[in-house]
Amino acid sequence: IEQKETKDIMNIKNIHLAYFSATFSTKRIVREIASQFQKPVIEYDITSDVLKDDVSLGSDGDLLIVGVPSYAGRVPEMAVRPLRRFLGNNTPAIIVSVYGNRAYDDTLIELKDLVESHGFKLLSAAAIIAQHSIFPKIAEGRPNADDMEKLHDFASKSRELLLKIPKMSAVSRLMVKGNRPYRDTKPIPLHPEGSRGKCTSCHACVKMCPVGAITIGEPYKTNEKKCISCGRCVVVCPEHARLFGGLLYKAVSWKFEKAYSEPKQPEFFYVNV
């Protein structure tokens, strides 16, 4: 039995990471999961990189780990199209939703449906808390050391599942929290702006904005029609010249912090074998 188990886990030759990570928290989390498998990693940063071709993965040798943040309780719209490029053949997969301590609502179930509909079999799923990208006082410092310990345990249990599964096509469907139809979403009315006095026109925000909402000529301004309020420009600005602000932001921030300051804990889901 030990020989068979060793052989089966060794069949996983490559870990494929696909993540949408505007403020880099999701990237850090899925990388941490992948590191526990101690296999070569191939990364696909779908935050701004365009996949020109489909990525076809097999049932033997490949493992897909997909991570997305929860945007208003849903998979970010920008992430859906590139994720459809990943095609499996009863390929094992792990999905991760990262959220800012409010709720992940229908993000996991939407991500599950998306991944399963393209030929993947889910081993496990996780909902992980990270510092909120719009209201940074919420879940500040998350994921913390305790979160990371739980994340490592999740990765280990997911790895053990691979040892127990002789054939991915026979695996039952993973159950996660969420509702169908998915919740309706509305554009977020809060957008980061730059400080003209602090801005040095380094154009880091221009180059890294996933939707091109900042121009070279006026990097201290934001095109609110294009902006998805992801917060990337805030975290990449070396001068801290961009931030969420204004009267509306202050009012919403006060209410949000009052309602969602109580720390939540990660949730994990595993397929029955």
N, C-alpha and C positions, 0 to 999 in steps of 0.2 A: 504493500500500500504506500509506503513512504517513497519508493522509487517512482510510482505512478504520479503521486502528488508533486514531486520535484519536477518531473517531466512536464506536467500540465502547466505549472506556473512559469516554467522556462519557455513555454510557447509564446508568451507575451514578449515580443522582441522590441516593440516601440510603443512609447506613450505619446499620443497626439493630444496636445493642449489647444483648445480653441476658447478664446476669451474676449469679452467686451469689457474694457477696464479703463474708463476715462480718468479716474483718479488713482489708478494702480493698485487699489486694495484687492480687487478680484484677481488680478494677475498674481499678486503675492500669494493669495490663498490657494489657487489651483496649482501653482508651482510647488507649494509646500506639500500638497497631496501627492503630486507626481514624484517628489523626491523620495517618498517612502517606498516606492516600488523598485528603486535602484535599477532603472532601465533607461536606455537612450530616449531623449525627449525631443519631439518635433513640435515647434510652437507656431500657432496661427493667431496673431493679434488682429482680431476683426474690428477693433475700435475705429480704425481709419484705413487700414490696408484693404485693398479690394482684391478679392479672390477671382482671378480670371478663369480658372478652371475648376472642375469638380475635384473633390478629394475623396477617392474611393478607398475604403478600408475593408480588410478581409475579416473572416470569422476566426482565423488562427494567426496570431502574431501581433495583432493590433489592439490597443485599448484607447478609447476616446474619453477625455475628461473635458467637459464643457462648463464654463463659468460665466455668469452674467449678473450684473447688479439688478436689483428690483427698482424699476422706475414706475412710481405710482402703482405698485403692486402687479406689474406686468414685465415681460421680457422687453427690453428696449427695442423699439421698432427698427432701429438701424441694425440691430443684431440678427433679426429674423432672416433677412435675405441671404447674408453670407453663411449662416448656419445651414441653410437649405442646400448649400454646396457640398456638405459632408454626407457621403453615401456609404451606408454600411451593408453588411451581409451577415446578419445575426452577430454583429460585432459588439463586444462588451463595451458598456459606457457608464460613466459616472457623471451626474449633473450637480451643479452647485448654484445656489442663489445667494447673493450677498446683499444684505439690506441694512439700513441705518437705524435699527431699533424700533421703528414704528411697526411694520408688518410686511411680510413678503406676499401676502394675499394669494394671487393666482400665478405668481411667477414660476414656481416649481412645476405646477401641473401643465402650464403652457409650454415650458421648456421640455418637459417629459413628452408631451404630445408631438412636439416638433421633432425631437430626436428619434423617437420611436417610429414616426411616420416615414423616416428615411433609412430604415433597415437596421437600427441599433437595438440591442437588448440591454436594459438598464440593470446594473448590479446594485446601485445605491444612489442616494441623493442626500444633499445637505443644505441647510439654510443657516448661513453664518452671519453674525453681526459685525459690521465695520463702522468706523466713524462716518457720520452722515455727511454727504458731499455738499449739501446746501446749508445745513445747520450744524456746524462742526462741534458745538458744545454737546451735541447728542452723540452718545457712544464714543466719546473722545478716548483715544488710546486703544480702541478695539480694532482688530482682534488682539486681546492681551495674552499673557502667558498661559492662563487657564484655557482660553479658547484654542490656542495652538496645541495644547496637550490633547484636548478633545478631538481636534482635527487630525492629529497623528493617530489617535486611536481609531478614528473613522477610516482613515486610509488603511490601517492594518487589518481592520475587519473586512474592508472591501477586498483587500488582497487575499485574505483567507477564504472569502467566498469563491474566488477564482479557483482555489485549490479543490473546492468541493463540487464544482460544476464540470461534469464530463463533456457536456455538449450544450452550447449556448442556445441553440434552436429550441431546446426543451425547457428553457427557463420561463417561469410564469411572469406576468406583468407586475412591475413594481407599483405599489400604491403610495401616493404622496398626498399632502394636504392641498386643497384648492377647489375651485368651483368651475363648472362649465354651465353656461357660457362665461367667458372670462369677464372680469369687471371692465366697465367703460373707463376710458382714460381721457383726460383733457390736457391741453397744453399748460405747462407750469408758468404762471405769470411773473416769476422771479428770474431775473437775468443778471449775471455779473457785469460790472462796468469797471473801466480802468481809471486810474488817477492820472490826469495829464501831467501833473507836476512830478510824479514818481516815475512815470514811464520813460524808459531810455531807448525805446524803439529797437529793442533787441530782436523783436518779432518771434520770440519763442511761442507766444500764444497764437500768433498767426499760423505758424508752421504746424502746430499740434492740435488746433481746433478740428474736431472730427467732421464738422459740417461747414467749415469755411465762413463762420459768422463774424470774423475779425479781418479787417483789411490792413495791408501794409501801410497805406497812407494815413489811416487813423486807428492805430492799434489800441487806443484807449477807449474806443467805442465798440458796441456790440450790436449786430443786426438781430433784433429781437424776433424777427420773422423766421430766421434760420436757427437761432440758438435753441438747443435742447436742454439747457440748464444742467449740463453734466458736471461742471466744475473743473474741467481739465485746465482751462486757462488760469484759474486761481492757483492750482497747485504747481504749475510749471513756471509761473512768473518769478524770476530770481529777485525782483525788487519788491515783491508782495504788493504790486501796484493794482492788481485786479481783485475784486471781492464782490460778494453780494451785499447790497445795502439799500438805503432809501426807507421812506416811512412805511410803505407796505411791507417790506422785508422785516423791519423791526417789529411791527404789529404781529405778523404771522410767526416770526421767530419766538416771540414771547409766549404765544399760545402753544406752539409746537413743543417748546422745551418744557412747559408746564404739563403737557399731556403725555409726553413720551420719554421722560428722563429715567424712569424705572428700568434698570438693566434687564434685558431679555437674554435667554440662553440659546445656544445653537440647538438645532433639531436635526436628527439623522434618521434616514429610512433605508431599509435593506430588503432585498428580494428574499422570498422564502425558497429554500432549497431542501 
